Amino acid sequence: MRRLVKKRELISMDLTPLIDVVFLLLIFFIVTSEFKKNESILNLSLPNSASTQKVLDKKDIQIEISKEEVAYKSEKITFEELKTKLTLIKKDSAITVKIDKEVKYERVVKLLDILNELQLSNLLLITKENKK
């Protein structure tokens, strides 16, 4: 009976450093990896454009407009809430806007009126690259 106990102790003692190493590797990969936040909350079909590209800054304020919804920084809100949130930003902040190609012009004008009223003019419209 003593032999069985000793063998079990040896097995458990041999696995302990291995488990420690596995946990350390797991912690290392979790800490060093970057989790990318979903940039777009609304499922948009952007219009095509042949204009030049600009690299987007993560600090840019992102507004998305679909047929029925509006999103600000990946959070669904109303136009009234959008106006309230935009009053808190700096006047020279870059604002990136993604507008679905099926959106009625009235909704776009509503957004432009809000931006104009708050004197926010640093606007960047995001489109899909035109494939030749």
N, C-alpha and C positions, 0 to 999 in steps of 0.2 A: 504494500500500500504506500509505503514511503516513496518508492520509485515513481509512482504515478503523480504524486504531489510535486515532486521535484521536477518532473518533466513539464507539468503544467506551469510551474513557476518560471522555468526557463523559457517557455514559449511566450508567456506574457511579458517577460523582461526583454526579450528580443524585439518584440513589436513596439514597445514604448518609444524608443528613439525614432523609429520609422514613422510612427504617428506624429511625433513632435515635428519632424522634418516636413511632413505633408501639411500640417497646419501652418507652419511658418511659410511655406510656399504659397499656400492659399491666401494668407494674410498679405503677403508681399504683392501678389497679383491684384488683389482687391484694392490695396492702397495705391498702387502705381497706375491702375487703369483709369481712363477718363470715361465717364458716363455721359454720353451725348444726349442732351435733352431734345425732345421732338420739337423742331422749330416751327412746324406748321400744324395747327390743331384742326383746321377746316380742310376738307377734301376739295381742293380747287383745281379747275382746269384753266391754266393761264393762257392768255393769247400769245401768238408767236410774234417775234420781233427780230429784225436784222441789225439792231443797234449794238454798240459796243458793250462789253461787260464791265462791271465794277465788282470788286471783292467786297462782300458784306462784312461789316464789323459786328461782332457779337453785342456790342453796346448799343447798336441801332435799335430804335423803337420800332417794333413790328406790328402792323395792323393788317388784318386779313378781312376781306369782305366776300361773302358768298351770296346766293340769292336770298336766303332767309336770315343769315347770321352774320355777326361781326365779332372778331376776336382781337384782343389786345394783349401782346406778350403771351400768346398761347392760352388765353383765358377767354371764354365766350362771355360777351357782355352786350349791352344795348348801346345805341348811339348816345343816349343821355349819360350813361356811365362812362363812355369813351371820352366825352367832352370833359367830364369831371376829372378823369385821370390825366388828360392832356394838359389841363391847367397847371398841373404840378411839375411839368418838365421844363427844362431850359429852352429859351427861344431858338438857340442855335443847334439843338439836338437834331440828329439825322433821323428821319422817319421813313422807314421802308414800308411800302404798301403793296400787298398782293390782292389783286381783284380778279375774281372769276370772270371768264369771258362771257358768261351768260347773265351777268348782273345787269339790272336795269340802270340806265344812265342817271336816274333820279337818286339812287343810293350813292353813286359816286359823287354827285353834286352835293349831297348832304354831307359827306365826309369833307369835301373841299371847302364847304361853307364853315364847318367847324374849325378846320385848320386855318382858314383865312381870318375868322373871328378871333382866334387866339394868336394870330400873327406868327404862325409856324410855317415857314416857307422852304425849309431844307427837306424836300420831298424826293423820294426815289421810288419809281414804279417798277415792280418786278414782273418780268415777262419770261416766257419760255424761249430758248434759243431757236431761231429759225433754221431748220435743217434743209440744206440745199440738195 
